[in-house]
Amino acid sequence: VTGGGTYEYNKSVTIKATPKTGYHFVKWNDGNTNASRSVTVTGNATYTATFAINTYALTVVSANTNMGTVTGSGTYEHNESVTITATPKEHCHFVKWDDGDMNATRTVTITAEATYTATFAIDTHELTVTSADEIMGTVTGSGTYDYNSSVTIKATPKTGYHFVKWDDDDTNASRSVTITGDVAYTATFEANSYDITVLSVDESTGTVSGSGSYKYATTQTISATPVEHYHFQKWNDGNTENPRSITIAGTATYTATFVLDTFALAITVNDATMGTTSGSGDYAYNSLAIAQATPNYGYVFKKWNDGNTDNPRSVVITHNSNFVANFVLDTFNIT
């Protein structure tokens, strides 16, 4: 306070009460409530100023009451220490106060009216989605998600494979899961099976093997076996390997073609100056060929090297053969 002193009679004097930080003036002892006032000196007098500590309203609020509650609101005296608390509800967590403080329970010192707002967030959980074999298929859906959110996870098989099931035995390749905690799902894939059909153009000329149902990307052997006097020629795709390996990529048919064996027939002469022959060539098994010997003038055909004297002669082809025509000088009668 100020204003005390010795003053002349009837003097007008200003007395003043000045509160310190955290306090406020209440009144003078004579009931006057003016902190600064004028008094007229008419005799000795005493003025006593009364002060009181300030009180402040502290407001503590939750940014989302569905996620959490708070305590600590009230009216408190200046410089008083007050504990405020943020309590998240189930499946939620405290994030921070609006002044950036991240302690759910904290002590604040009251120096003025104040408001503290607590922010909460729903709990998040890790969803891990994996493929048991990435060569066979891929998956999507992994990530961090809010509690109780619905998430779609998906398993996509690659070419030649199909989805079998998730590790919880669910057989839906695309499905929705509800997040209630950290969780992992593994997708199982399997190779497709394809029918391979192996045929013979004519089973009287040859047989085949290798038909069946096989897994995608596996290697299988198919073969063609000709009957006697026939030989394998080619498959319907032009391939001439026998046996051959095929890699399974889908349903397929392979047809083997067989043809009669062929043999060489050679028709020659004992002396090219005496005559010529015809009929040489390659012939299918059991076919009929004509061998003929034609003598030059002055010569005559006598026989073939096997003693046969037919000319022309029919030959049934069963193996490689060589026939030699023998010519001799012709004879003439002189009369």
C-alpha positions as CSV (number, residue, x, y, z in Angstrom):
1,V,0.0,0.0,0.0
2,T,1.0,3.7,-0.4
3,G,-0.3,6.9,1.1
4,G,0.7,6.7,4.8
5,G,2.3,9.8,6.3
6,T,1.8,13.1,8.2
7,Y,-0.6,15.5,6.6
8,E,-2.1,18.9,7.4
9,Y,-5.7,19.1,8.6
10,N,-8.3,18.9,5.8
11,K,-5.6,17.7,3.3
12,S,-6.9,15.4,0.5
13,V,-4.6,12.4,0.3
14,T,-4.6,9.4,-2.2
15,I,-4.1,6.0,-0.7
16,K,-3.5,3.0,-2.9
17,A,-3.6,-0.8,-2.5
18,T,-1.6,-2.7,-5.2
19,P,-2.0,-6.5,-5.2
20,K,1.0,-8.7,-6.1
21,T,0.9,-11.2,-8.9
22,G,-1.6,-13.9,-8.1
23,Y,-3.6,-11.8,-5.6
24,H,-6.3,-9.2,-5.8
25,F,-7.5,-6.3,-3.6
26,V,-10.6,-7.0,-1.6
27,K,-11.4,-3.8,0.4
28,W,-10.2,-1.3,3.0
29,N,-11.1,-1.8,6.6
30,D,-13.8,0.8,6.4
31,G,-15.5,-1.3,3.7
32,N,-14.4,0.8,0.7
33,T,-13.6,-1.3,-2.3
34,N,-11.7,1.2,-4.4
35,A,-8.1,0.1,-4.4
36,S,-7.1,3.7,-5.2
37,R,-9.0,6.4,-3.3
38,S,-8.8,9.9,-1.9
39,V,-9.3,10.5,1.8
40,T,-9.6,13.9,3.7
41,V,-7.4,14.2,6.7
42,T,-9.4,15.3,9.8
43,G,-7.5,13.5,12.4
44,N,-5.2,10.5,12.9
45,A,-6.5,7.6,10.9
46,T,-5.5,4.0,9.9
47,Y,-6.5,2.3,6.7
48,T,-5.9,-1.3,6.3
49,A,-6.1,-3.0,2.8
50,T,-7.2,-6.6,2.6
51,F,-6.0,-8.8,-0.2
52,A,-7.0,-12.3,-1.3
53,I,-5.3,-15.0,-3.4
54,N,-6.7,-15.3,-7.0
55,T,-8.6,-18.3,-8.1
56,Y,-8.8,-19.6,-11.7
57,A,-11.0,-21.9,-13.6
58,L,-9.2,-24.9,-15.0
59,T,-11.1,-26.7,-17.8
60,V,-10.1,-30.2,-18.9
61,V,-11.9,-31.6,-21.9
62,S,-11.7,-34.7,-24.2
63,A,-11.6,-34.1,-27.9
64,N,-13.7,-37.2,-28.4
65,T,-15.6,-38.5,-25.5
66,N,-16.3,-41.8,-27.3
67,M,-12.5,-42.5,-27.2
68,G,-11.6,-41.2,-23.7
69,T,-12.4,-39.2,-20.6
70,V,-10.5,-36.6,-18.6
71,T,-10.3,-35.4,-14.9
72,G,-9.0,-32.3,-13.3
73,S,-11.5,-29.5,-14.1
74,G,-12.2,-27.1,-11.2
75,T,-11.4,-23.8,-9.6
76,Y,-8.0,-23.5,-8.1
77,E,-5.9,-20.8,-6.3
78,H,-3.0,-19.1,-7.9
79,N,0.1,-21.2,-8.1
80,E,-1.6,-24.3,-7.0
81,S,-0.4,-27.6,-8.5
82,V,-3.2,-29.7,-10.0
83,T,-3.1,-33.2,-11.6
84,I,-5.0,-33.6,-14.8
85,T,-5.6,-37.1,-16.3
86,A,-6.6,-38.4,-19.7
87,T,-8.0,-42.0,-19.6
88,P,-8.6,-43.8,-23.0
89,K,-11.5,-46.1,-23.4
90,E,-11.1,-49.7,-24.5
91,H,-9.3,-50.1,-27.8
92,C,-8.2,-46.5,-27.8
93,H,-5.1,-44.7,-26.6
94,F,-4.1,-41.2,-25.4
95,V,-2.2,-39.2,-28.0
96,K,-1.4,-35.8,-26.5
97,W,-2.7,-32.6,-24.8
98,D,-3.3,-29.6,-27.0
99,D,-0.1,-28.0,-25.7
100,G,1.9,-30.9,-27.1
101,D,2.5,-32.7,-23.8
102,M,2.3,-36.5,-24.3
103,N,1.9,-37.5,-20.6
104,A,-1.6,-38.8,-20.0
105,T,-1.3,-37.9,-16.3
106,R,0.5,-34.6,-15.6
107,T,0.8,-31.8,-13.1
108,V,0.0,-28.3,-14.1
109,T,0.6,-25.1,-12.0
110,I,-2.3,-22.7,-12.0
111,T,-1.4,-19.1,-12.9
112,A,-4.4,-18.1,-15.0
113,E,-7.6,-19.5,-16.4
114,A,-6.6,-22.4,-18.7
115,T,-8.1,-25.1,-20.9
116,Y,-6.4,-28.4,-21.6
117,T,-7.8,-30.7,-24.3
118,A,-6.8,-34.4,-24.5
119,T,-6.7,-36.0,-27.9
120,F,-7.3,-39.8,-28.2
121,A,-7.0,-42.1,-31.2
122,I,-8.3,-45.6,-31.9
123,D,-5.8,-48.4,-31.4
124,T,-4.1,-49.6,-34.6
125,H,-2.9,-53.1,-35.4
126,E,-0.6,-54.7,-37.9
127,L,-2.1,-56.9,-40.6
128,T,0.4,-59.1,-42.4
129,V,-0.6,-60.9,-45.5
130,T,1.9,-63.3,-47.1
131,S,2.1,-65.9,-49.9
132,A,3.3,-69.4,-49.0
133,D,5.1,-69.4,-52.4
134,E,5.5,-66.2,-54.4
135,I,6.3,-68.1,-57.6
136,M,2.7,-69.4,-57.5
137,G,0.8,-66.3,-56.4
138,T,0.8,-62.9,-54.8
139,V,-1.3,-61.2,-52.0
140,T,-2.5,-57.8,-51.0
141,G,-3.9,-56.2,-47.9
142,S,-0.9,-55.9,-45.5
143,G,-0.8,-52.6,-43.5
144,T,-1.6,-50.8,-40.3
145,Y,-5.3,-50.5,-39.6
146,D,-7.7,-49.0,-36.9
147,Y,-9.2,-51.4,-34.4
148,N,-12.5,-53.0,-35.6
149,S,-11.9,-51.7,-39.2
150,S,-12.9,-54.0,-42.1
151,V,-10.1,-54.8,-44.5
152,T,-10.1,-56.8,-47.7
153,I,-7.2,-59.2,-48.3
154,K,-6.8,-60.9,-51.6
155,A,-4.8,-63.8,-53.0
156,T,-4.1,-63.7,-56.8
157,P,-2.6,-66.9,-58.4
158,K,-0.2,-66.6,-61.3
159,T,-0.7,-68.3,-64.6
160,G,-0.8,-72.1,-64.2
161,Y,-1.7,-72.0,-60.5
162,H,-4.8,-71.6,-58.3
163,F,-5.6,-70.4,-54.8
164,V,-6.2,-73.2,-52.3
165,K,-6.9,-71.6,-48.9
166,W,-5.8,-69.2,-46.2
167,D,-4.0,-70.6,-43.1
168,D,-7.3,-70.3,-41.1
169,D,-8.9,-72.7,-43.7
170,D,-11.0,-69.9,-45.4
171,T,-11.2,-70.7,-49.1
172,N,-12.3,-67.3,-50.4
173,A,-9.4,-65.8,-52.4
174,S,-10.8,-62.3,-51.7
175,R,-12.3,-61.8,-48.2
176,S,-12.9,-59.1,-45.6
177,V,-11.4,-59.4,-42.1
178,T,-12.1,-57.4,-39.0
179,I,-9.1,-56.0,-37.2
180,T,-9.1,-56.7,-33.5
181,G,-5.4,-57.2,-32.9
182,D,-2.1,-57.9,-34.7
183,V,-2.8,-60.7,-37.1
184,A,-1.2,-62.6,-40.0
185,Y,-2.7,-64.5,-42.9
186,T,-0.9,-66.8,-45.3
187,A,-2.3,-67.8,-48.7
188,T,-1.6,-71.3,-50.1
189,F,-1.5,-71.8,-53.8
190,E,-1.1,-75.0,-55.9
191,A,-0.2,-75.9,-59.5
192,N,-3.0,-76.5,-61.9
193,S,-3.4,-80.0,-63.4
194,Y,-3.8,-80.3,-67.1
195,D,-4.8,-83.3,-69.3
196,I,-2.2,-84.4,-71.8
197,T,-3.5,-86.7,-74.5
198,V,-1.1,-88.7,-76.7
199,L,-2.6,-90.3,-79.8
200,S,-1.5,-92.4,-82.8
201,V,-2.8,-91.4,-86.2
202,D,-3.2,-95.1,-86.9
203,E,-2.8,-97.6,-84.1
204,S,-2.1,-100.3,-86.6
205,T,1.1,-98.6,-87.5
206,G,2.3,-97.7,-84.0
207,T,1.4,-97.0,-80.4
208,V,2.1,-94.1,-78.0
209,S,2.5,-93.5,-74.3
210,G,2.4,-90.5,-71.9
211,S,-1.2,-89.5,-71.6
212,G,-2.3,-88.3,-68.2
213,S,-3.1,-85.4,-65.9
214,Y,0.0,-83.5,-64.9
215,K,0.9,-80.4,-62.7
216,Y,1.7,-77.1,-64.4
217,A,5.4,-76.5,-65.2
218,T,6.4,-80.1,-64.6
219,T,8.3,-82.0,-67.3
220,Q,6.9,-85.2,-68.8
221,T,8.0,-87.7,-71.4
222,I,5.9,-88.9,-74.3
223,S,6.9,-91.6,-76.7
224,A,5.8,-93.3,-79.9
225,T,6.6,-97.0,-80.7
226,P,6.1,-98.1,-84.3
227,V,5.0,-101.7,-85.2
228,E,7.2,-103.9,-87.3
229,H,8.1,-102.4,-90.7
230,Y,7.0,-98.9,-89.7
231,H,8.9,-96.0,-88.2
232,F,8.0,-92.8,-86.3
233,Q,7.9,-89.8,-88.6
234,K,6.8,-86.8,-86.5
235,W,4.3,-85.3,-83.9
236,N,1.4,-83.1,-85.0
237,D,3.3,-80.0,-84.0
238,G,6.2,-80.9,-86.4
239,N,8.5,-82.1,-83.7
240,T,10.5,-85.2,-84.7
241,E,12.0,-86.1,-81.3
242,N,11.1,-89.5,-80.0
243,P,10.8,-89.9,-77.1
244,R,10.5,-86.2,-76.2
245,S,10.1,-84.1,-73.1
246,I,7.3,-81.6,-72.8
247,T,6.8,-78.9,-70.2
248,I,3.2,-78.8,-69.0
249,A,1.6,-75.4,-69.8
250,G,-2.0,-76.3,-70.4
251,T,-4.3,-79.0,-71.9
252,A,-2.7,-80.4,-75.0
253,T,-2.9,-83.2,-77.5
254,Y,0.1,-84.8,-79.2
255,T,-0.5,-87.1,-82.2
256,A,2.2,-89.3,-83.6
257,T,2.5,-90.2,-87.3
258,F,4.1,-93.4,-88.4
259,V,5.1,-94.4,-92.0
260,L,6.2,-97.6,-93.7
261,D,9.9,-98.4,-93.7
262,T,11.6,-97.7,-97.0
263,F,14.4,-99.6,-98.6
264,A,16.8,-98.9,-101.5
265,L,16.6,-101.0,-104.6
266,A,19.7,-100.7,-106.8
267,I,19.5,-102.0,-110.4
268,T,23.0,-102.1,-112.1
269,V,24.7,-103.8,-115.1
270,N,27.8,-106.0,-115.4
271,D,29.0,-103.9,-118.3
272,A,27.6,-100.4,-119.1
273,T,28.6,-100.8,-122.7
274,M,26.3,-103.7,-123.1
275,G,23.0,-102.2,-121.9
276,T,21.1,-100.2,-119.3
277,T,18.7,-100.9,-116.5
278,S,15.7,-99.2,-114.8
279,G,13.9,-99.6,-111.6
280,S,16.4,-98.2,-109.0
281,G,15.0,-96.2,-106.2
282,D,13.6,-96.1,-102.6
283,Y,10.5,-98.2,-102.0
284,A,8.1,-98.7,-99.1
285,Y,8.1,-102.0,-97.4
286,N,6.2,-104.7,-99.2
287,S,5.7,-102.6,-102.3
288,L,6.2,-103.9,-105.8
289,A,9.0,-102.7,-107.9
290,I,9.9,-103.4,-111.6
291,A,13.4,-104.2,-112.5
292,Q,14.2,-104.1,-116.2
293,A,17.4,-104.7,-118.3
294,T,17.7,-103.2,-121.8
295,P,20.6,-104.5,-123.9
296,N,22.4,-102.3,-126.5
297,Y,22.5,-103.5,-130.1
298,G,24.6,-106.5,-130.4
299,Y,24.0,-107.7,-126.9
300,V,21.3,-109.7,-125.1
301,F,20.2,-110.0,-121.5
302,K,21.1,-113.3,-120.0
303,K,20.2,-113.3,-116.3
304,W,20.3,-111.4,-113.0
305,N,23.0,-111.9,-110.5
306,D,20.6,-114.1,-108.4
307,G,20.0,-116.4,-111.4
308,N,16.6,-115.1,-112.2
309,T,16.0,-114.7,-115.9
310,D,12.8,-112.7,-115.9
311,N,13.1,-109.4,-117.7
312,P,11.4,-107.3,-116.7
313,R,11.0,-108.8,-113.3
314,S,8.7,-107.9,-110.3
315,V,10.4,-107.4,-106.9
316,V,8.6,-107.3,-103.6
317,I,10.6,-104.9,-101.4
318,T,11.4,-106.2,-97.9
319,H,15.0,-105.0,-97.5
320,N,17.7,-103.2,-99.3
321,S,18.5,-105.0,-102.5
322,N,21.0,-104.9,-105.4
323,F,20.3,-106.6,-108.7
324,V,22.9,-106.8,-111.4
325,A,21.8,-107.4,-115.0
326,N,24.2,-109.6,-117.0
327,F,24.5,-109.0,-120.7
328,V,26.3,-111.1,-123.3
329,L,27.1,-110.7,-127.0
330,D,24.2,-111.5,-129.2
331,T,24.7,-114.4,-131.7
332,F,23.6,-114.3,-135.4
333,N,23.1,-117.1,-138.0
334,I,24.9,-116.8,-141.3
335,T,23.4,-118.8,-144.0
